[in-house]
């Protein structure tokens, strides 16, 4: 307890030298460990070389206790055998959050064809032919013919897809937030956004003038993609038309992490095919399973950095559900979006929703004939 107070209290003793909640200068964050280490050295009468590791151990201890007792991460849903088979189609590719849509049953008794449609994260790097090791093989991946990139233009320019010579890359930029919202949240600059999350989380979690906070972005991405036909200049219609033409098969669509925008597009197409909402939600939540280790490490690392840099307000206020909402998909996000469609268009079964998307019943029938056994 004494050690914890020695780590936490010093910044407050320095008055305005280190504003905890509203610091806009990186040096003020960086100086926090130094102040805490000096305080520990004075408190327990040890050298700096002993105080420094003690400071680190105390911070790690707090994060561990928080993760195990106070705010533990809920375990991801266990995939079914079919889910594992769908994900196994990407084994050896080094692509995160990859899976086929093949094998999912529909209300008509038919199933989505195997080897026809896939979803994944961005295709910038792979374990078998990473950056600098030459172009991908002609069969990449599984002879994918059409790769649909639904990331924002800024994301495409920073991390362009690397596809095989036999693949056709189709860009359908899908940025479900306005340019002003993206500007406030530094959506177009990953480094700037990472800097803010690490050192000024309040700028993203409590933006000015009623702008959405960063933890609302996943909800907005899924909700706006499904409920607002004009998002992405008719992205749902355009991807549906591509998937309806067997000449484009196999087809793959992806965003940056393959969770929210990719999940919304997948949900729309699966609903058009007649897959049950229960199976669609389970497919949506599989991203948590396949990305759990990576996202868990990121989750704990961010909280640890908040402690290291004296951002105790961020640790206490944002280190629970709000941080989880950024890194993990939530069942309620997709269910709420589908409920909104039910209220606005009377569901997905009638023509109103698909007409708003610019699709006719003939278009949907062509999709089913192309993608169902």
N, C-alpha and C positions, 0 to 999 in steps of 0.2 A: 504493500500500500504506500509506504514512504517513497519507494522508487517511482511509483506511478505519479504521485504528486510532484516529485522532482522533475518528471518529464513534462507534466501538463502545466504546472503553475508558472514557470519562468516567463513565458511570453507576456502574461498579464502584468507581471512585475515591471516590465519594460514599457508600460504605458502604450503610447502610440507608435512605438518602434515597430511593432508587429501586429497590425489589425488582423484579427482572426477571421472575421466573416467577409470583409470586403476588400481584401488586398488586391490591387491591380498590378503590382510589381513583383516579378519573379524573385528578385533578390531578397525581398522580405520573407518569401516562403523558404528560400534556400537557407537563410540564416537561422531558422527555427531549430534544426538539429544541433547547430553549433551552440545556441543558447542553452538548450536542454542538456547537452553534454557538459558544458561548463557548470551548470547548476548541479548536475549529478556529481561532478568532481568535487565541488565544494561541500555537498551534502554528506557524502560518504568518505571524503578524504582520500580519494584515489587519483591515479594518473588519468590523463585524457585517453590513453590507450586501453584502459579498463572501463572508463565511463562510456566510451563509444559503443562497444558491443553490448553493454548493459542497456543502453538506450534502444538499440535495435531489438534486443530480446524482449524488452517490455512492450514495444509496439507490436511485435509478432505475437506475443502472449495475448494482448488485448484482441487482436484480430482473430486468433484461434478460439478464444472464449466466446467472442461474438458469433463466430461461425458455427460453433458446436452447441452452444446453450441459448444465446439470446436470439439470434436471427439466422437459424440454419437454412441452407438451401433445400427446398423440397426436391426429392429424387425424381428424375424423369420417368415417364411412363415406359414400361418394358415393351419393346416391339414384339409383334407376333412373328410366327415363322414366315408368313407372307412378307411382312415388312423387312425382315432380315434378307429374304431372297431378293427383294427389290433393291435393297441397298448393296447387296453383294455384286450387282452388275457393274459397280464402279471399283471393285477391288483392284488394287495395283495401280490405279490412275493417279493417286495422290491428290484427288479432288475432295474437298470437304463438303459435307452435307449433300451428297449425291444420292439420288435414288430414281428408279424407274417408276412409272405409274402403272405398269403392266400388272395384270392379275386382279385389280380391284373390281369387285362385283357391282353390278347395277341393278336397279329395281326391275328391269325387264328380264333378268336372268343371264344376260350377256356379261362379258368381262372385257376390261380394257386389254387390248392386244399387247403381247410382250414385244419389247424391242422397238416400240413406236415413239414413245414420249418419255422424256427425262427432265428432271429439275436438279439444279445444283447452285453452288456459289459461283463467284467469278472465276474465270479460267485463265488467270494470269500466270500461274506457276504450277508445276507438277513435279512429283518425285522422280519420274522416269526421264524427263528431259527438261530440267529446270532452266531458268533464264540463263542465257549464254551458252547453252548446250545444243544449239541448233533448233530448227523448226520441229514441230510435233510430227509424228509419223502420219502417213496418209490415212491410217485407220482410226485416228483419234476422234473422240473416244468411241469405240464400238462403231466406227464408220458413221458417226453423226453427220447428217447431211446439212441440217439447218440449225444454226446456233442463234438464238434470239437473245440479244443483250438488252435488258430493260433497266439498266442503271441510268442515272442522270449523266448528261454529257460530261460534266466535270469528272465524274468517277471513271468514265470510259477513257478520258485523256490521261489520267494519272495511272491507271492500271488496265491497259488495253488487253483484250482477249488474244490468246495465242491458239489459233485453230489450225487444223490440218488443211492441206491444199485441196482436198476433196469436199471441204465444208464451206458452206455459204454463211457468212455472218450478216445477220439482219439487226439493225439497231432501231429499237423503239424506246427512246428515252422516257422513263417513267419516274418523274419526280413529283410525288403527291403533295408537296408543300409549295407555297408560292415563293417567288424570288425574294420577297422581303422577309419571309419566315426563314428561308435558307440563309439569307445574309446575317440575320440576328444570331442564328445558331451555328454559323460557320460551316454549314453543311457541305459547301463546295471546297473546303480546305480541311482535309483530314488532320493535318499536323496542327492547325490552329484549334480545331475542335478537341483534339487530344490534349493540347496544352491547357485549354480551358477546363476540361474535366479534371485534370490533375491539380491545377493550381488555382482555378477560379470557378469551382462547380456552381456557385450561386448564379453566375452569368448564364448558365445553360438550364439549370433547374428552376430559376426564378427570373425569366427574361422580362424585359419591360413592355409596357403598353399592351398587355393582353396577348402577346405572342405565345404560341404553344411551347411548353418546356420540352427538353430533350427526351424525357421519358414518355412523352405523349406521341412522339414520332412513330413508333411501331403501330399504335392504334390508328393514327391518321393515315398511315400508309395502307393498311389493310382496309379500313373503312372507306377511304376515298377511292381506292382502286375498284372496289366492289360496287359502291353506290353512286359514283359520279362518272357517267359514261365519257365525259369530255377529258378526263384525266389521261394524260399520255396520248392525246389526239386519237382517242378511240382505241386504246391498247388492247382491250379485251376483244374487240371486233377483229383487229388486225392479226392477233395471235390465233384466234379461232379460225380465220380464213387460211392462215398458213398451215395449221394443224389439219384442216379439212382436205388438203391436197396431199395425196399419198406420195407425190413426187418430192415432197419436202421431208419425208420420213427417212430415217429417224430424226426427230426434232427435239431440241433441248432449249429451255428458257432459264434464265438466271438473272439475279441481281448481284449485290455485293457479297452478302453472307448467305443468300439462299433461304432466308427466313420469312420476312414480312411481305415484300412485294412479290417475290416468287411464290410464296404461300397463297397470296390472294389470287394471283393469276391461275395457279393450279386449282384452287377451290372453284373458281368460276367455270373452268373447262370441265372439271369433274362433275359439277352440278348440271352442266349442260348434257353430260353423258348419262346422267341418272344415277350416279354414285350417291350413296346415303350420306347424310350430314355427319353421322357418327364416324364413318370411315374417313371422311374429309377432315374432320377435326383431329382424328388420330394421326393422319398423315401430316397435318400442320404441326402437331406437337412432337413429331419425330425429330424435328430439328434440335430440340432440347437434348434428346438422347445422343445424337451423333456429334453434337458440339459441346456436350456437357463438360468434358475435361478442359477443353480450351476456354470456354466461357467462365467456368468456375475459377480457373487460374486468373483470368482477367478481373473477375469480380473481386477476389481477395487482394490482388495486386493493387487495384485502384484504392481500396480501403486502406491498405498498408501505406500507400503513398500519401494519402490524406493525413495519416498519423505522423509520418515522417516530416511532412512539411507544415504541420501545425494546423491543418484544416479540420479542426475538431467539429466545427459546425457541419461540414460536409459529411463527415463520418457518421454523426449522430442523426442528421435529418435525411440524408439521401442514401445512406449505406444499406438500406433494407429493400423494401418492395420497389422503390423508385429506381434504384440502380439495377435491380433484377429485371424490371420492365424493359430496360434498354438491351440487355444481353440475352434474355430468354424470351421465347414466345409464350403468350398466355392464352389459355383456352377461351377466356372471356372476350379476348380481342376479336377472334373470328366469329364467335357466336353472336356478339353484339352487332357486328357488321351484317351478318345474315338476318338478324332480327330487324335491322334498319331496312333491308331490302323487302322483307315481309310487309312492313308497315307502309313503305312508300310505293311498292310495285305489286303488292299482294303475292309475294313469293317468287320463286324461280320457275315454277311449273307453268304459269300462264305466259302469254305472249308479251305482256307489258314491259317486263324487265329487259327481255332480249330485243324488243323493238327499240327501246331507249338506247341500247348498245349498238343499234344499227344492224341487227341480225333478224332474219326471218325464220320461220319454221323449216323452210327448205334448207337454209344454211345450217341449222342445227342437225337436220337429218343427214346432211353430207358429212358433218363432223362425226356423227355416230357411225356411219357406214365406214368411214376411214379409220376410226380408232377402236371400234368394238369388234370382238370375235363374232 
